[in-house]
Amino acid sequence: MASQKPVPGTNGNHYVAYGERTGKESIVYFTRDLSAEGLSKIYQRIQGHFKEKVAIKLHTGEQHGPNIIPRPWVEKLVKEQLPEATIVETNTYYEGDRYTTDQHLKTLEVNGWTFCPVDIMDANGTIDLPVKDGKWFDHMTMGKTLVDYDSMLVLTHFKGHSKGGFGGSNKNIGIGCADGRIGKKMIHTTPGSDDMWDISNEEFMERMTESAKAVVDYFGEHIVYINVMRNMSVSCDCEGTAAAPVVTPNIGILASLDILAIDQASVDLVYALKEDQHHDLVERIESRHGLRQLSYMKELHMGNDLYQLIDIDHDDQCISLKEAVKDVVPFTK
């Protein structure tokens, strides 16, 4: 489709407070237990929605990336809860440790993702998935083997992002399932442009979100989401050892059946921190107009931006954002 100018006033750099939102509520589960046990415990709240062949969409990181979800956490989850699952990835658009399949396989080995099968979905080609009601796309090109799976666990390290402002579940599948040469180019680059990163702000958020919608629609009721709010640099894990230092406190782990609700809750928890605790990450989100991810997901009817935050550490109480972050401590390595 032809490139269009982004619609003004779409909240890309304006945070919409919870009380200003409308619509239905979803459920988002929350634990402060940032450990392998915490991950397994919160997974159990959403595990009933899988069938047959399960893909785990995980950002496995550049070589020696310091902030990715710890490998032992994922290994425990897979071995104890999902023994037949496959981690899935695609090659990158930029040249780096995961640009070609051979480089990607080496990086997976270096980072220890060797305890279960890992499928680089675009290693042997691509497939197009329809984008329903998209402004920019009527289809998105994905890794070919995505359609070999019946269910998907979107296991996401929530953090900042140099282009998206933040990387949550939406980014994990919107960028992470698009293949490395065609799909990612559709999202990042204006057709005919010599600048591979020329699309930004609202337009980039919308393109990425339409790609994510193709994945959400494909799996239907058989896709679930976990966001791990730990080691939240303003940089994405794709920056590896060059990522900016972490200054935002660790918060916890979230799980939901609703992609908008889980990303909105993750953003809300960041904003609920004290100003000196969230300044850097909020600045990264707003300067890139990353909040447009949330408002566009709502426009595309991908979920709800209202939710009940259920504290699984304390008898499934519904808690406020302030209660969730009241005991966070400054980040330390």
N, C-alpha and C positions, 0 to 999 in steps of 0.2 A: 504494500500500500504506500501511497505517497506520504512524505513527511508532513506533519501538521504542526502548527504552533501550539504550545501548551495553553490550556485554558487558565486565565488569571484567577486569583483568589481561591485557590484550591488547597489552602492550608499546608503547603509544603514546608513553610518555616514558622508556622503559628500553631502552638500547642493548644488543642481543644480540651478544656478541663472536663472531668468526668460528668459533672452536673450539667454541662451544656450539650451532652449527647442524648440521642433519642433512639428508641427501638427496643428490641428484645434483649434479654440477658442470656449469656452462655455460662458454662462452668469452667473455671480455671483452677486446677489444683496447684498447691504451693508447699514446698518444704525448704527449710533452711539447711537441711543436711546435705552439704556438698561433699559427697563421697560415693563410692560404688554402691553402698547400701542405700543411700538416699535416692540414687538414680533407679535402682531396682524397685524400691518401694513405690515411687511415684509412677513408674511404668505400669505397675499392677492396676492402677486406677483407670487405665485406658486400653488395657490389653485385649479386651473382649471384641474388638472390632476388626481383627485380622481373619483372613481366610487363606488357606493354601500357601502359595509361594510369597514370602515376605522379603521386601527390600528395605534396607536401612540406609536412608540418605544422610550421609555424614560428611562433613568437611574434614578430610583426613590430613590436610595441611601440607605446607612446603617442608622441606627437610629440616628437622630439628626445631620446628615451630614451637615456641615456648608456651603458647596460650590455648592450644587445642584441647578439646575434652580429653582427659587422661585416658590413655589406652587401657589400663587395667579396669577402669570403670566400665568401658564398653565390652571388654572381654568377659567380665563377670555377667553382665546383662545378657550377652549372646549365649554363653555357655549354659546359664541357668534358666533363662526365660525364652530364648529364641534360637535354639540349637540348629535349626534348619535355615536360618536367615542368611542373607547375603548383603554385605555392604556394597553400595553402589555409588559411583562417581562418574564424572566426565572430564575430559582433558580441558586445559585452560586455553583462553583466547590469547593471553600474553605469553611470551617466551619465558620459561622458568623451569622449575623442577618437575612440573606436571604437564608440559606443553605437548609432548608426544607420548604415545602409549608406553614406549620403552622407558622414557624418563619417569613416567608416572609409576610404573611397576617398581622401578628402583626406589623411588621415594616412599612408596608404601612399605617396602622392605625396611628401609632406614628408620621409618617412624613406628615400626612394629605392628603394622596391620596385617599380621600373618596367621592369626588364630582362627580365621573363618574365611570363606570365599569372598573375594572382592572383585566386582564386575565393573570394569571401565566401559560404560554403556555405549560410548561412541567409538570404541576400538575398531569395530568392523562395519561402521556405517551409521546412518541416521534414519529417523522416522518422523513424520509430521503428525502432530496432534492438533485438533481444531481448537481455536480460541473463540468462544462464544461471546458475542456482544462486545468485541474488542474495538477500540478506537484506532489502534495502530496495526493490529494483525488480525488475520482470519485463521492463521495457523502458526505454530511454533515448531521449529526443527529440534528434535531431541535425540539423545543417544538411542540407538536402534533397539537395544534390549530392554528399555524401560517397559515395553508392553509384554515382556515375558513374566512380569510380576503381577500378582493379584492384589497385594496390599503393600502399604508403605508406612514405615515409621520415619518421620522427619525428625532426626536427632540433631539439634542445632546448638552450637556455641554462640550465644548472643553477645554481640560486641559492636564496636563502631565499624565504619566502612568509609573508605576514601571517596567513593562515588555515591553510595547509597545512604550515607549518613549513619545508618545502623544496619547490621546484618542479623536478621531473625529467621524465622521459618520461611517467610515469603522470599527472602533472598536465597536461602539454602536450596529451594527447589526452582525458583524462577531463573536464577543463573546456573545453579548447580546441576540441573537436569538438561538444560540446553546444551547441544553439542559444542565442541570447542571451535569449530571453524564457521559454521553457518548460523546456528541459533544464537550463540553469544554475539556474533557480528550483527545480527538483526537487532539485538537489544542495545548494543553499545555504539553503533556507528551509522551515521546517515548514509544511505546508498550513494555511492560515487565519491564519498569523502576520502581525503588522504589522511585524515586524523581518526585513528581507530577509537578514540575516546571522546568524540566530539558531542555526544548526547549526554546531557546532564539535567540536574534539577527535576522539575515536574515530569518532563518527557521521559527521562530515564526511569523514574519511579513507576510510571504508568506502563512502560514497555516491559520492565521486569515483572510487574504484577500480572500483566496479561499472560506472560509465560508461565508464572506460577499457577494461574487459573486453569491453564490447560492441563496441568498435572493434577490439581485438585479435582477437576471435573472427571478426569479419566478414572481416578480411583474411587470417587464417590464416597460412600460410607466407610471405605476400607483404608482411610488415611488418617493418621493421628500425629500429634506434635508434642515434642518436648524441647524446651529452651533451657539451657544451662547458663546461668548468669554468674560467671566466674572468670577471673582474669580478663576483664572487659577493657582492653585497650581501645583507643579510638581507631586503631588499625584493624583491618581484616586479617584473618589467618593466612590469606594468600600473600601477605607481606613477610611471613616467616620470621626469621631472626631480626629483620629490619623493622619490625613493628614498634610503634611508639611505646614508651614505658606505661605500665598500668598504674593509674592513680584512682580509679573508681572502686569503691568497696565491693567485695563479693556480696551477693544477695541471696541466691538460692536456686532452686530448680522449679520450673513450671511445666504443667502438662495439660493438654486440652484436646478436644475433638474439633476445635474451631480455630482456624489459622489466624483470622483477624483478632479474635479475643486474646490469643496467647501472645501475639506480637504487641497488641495494644497494652496488655497488662505488663509486659516486659518494659515497654517504654514508660508507662505510668510509674512503675517502681523506680526507675531511674530518676524521673522528675520528682518523686516523693522524697528522695534523699535531700540532705541539706545542700545549700547552694555551693559550698566549698567542696562537697563530695561529688557533685554531679556536673560541675561547671564544664569540664573538658568534653565529656561525652555529649552533653546537651548542645554545646557549641558545635560539635561535629555534626550532630543530627540536624540542627536547624540551618547551619551554613550550607549544607548540601540539599536542603529541602526534603529531608528524609521522611518527614511526617506525611508526605503525599502518598507514601506506601499505604498508610492506614486509611486515609480518606478514600483512596481509589479502590482498595479492597471492599470498602463499604458500598461504594457506588456500583461495583460489579457483583454485589450480593454474595460475597465470599464468606460472610460471617457477621458477627456482632461486635461492636466496640464497647458495649456494656456487658458486664460479667459479674459473677459472684466469685470472689477469691477464697478458696476453701483451704484452710490450714490443716494439712494432714498430720502435722506434728502435735496438734492439740485437739483431738477428737472431732476433726472435720468441722471446726467452727468457721463461719464466714467472717473474715476479718477485713479491716480497712488497709489501704496502702501504707499509711503511717504506722500501723501496728506491725506490718510485715517487715519494715525497714528500721524499726526503732532501736534495734540492738546491733546494727551493723557496725563494724569497726574499720578504721582506715586500712587500706590495702597494704599488705606487706608481703614480700616474696617468701 
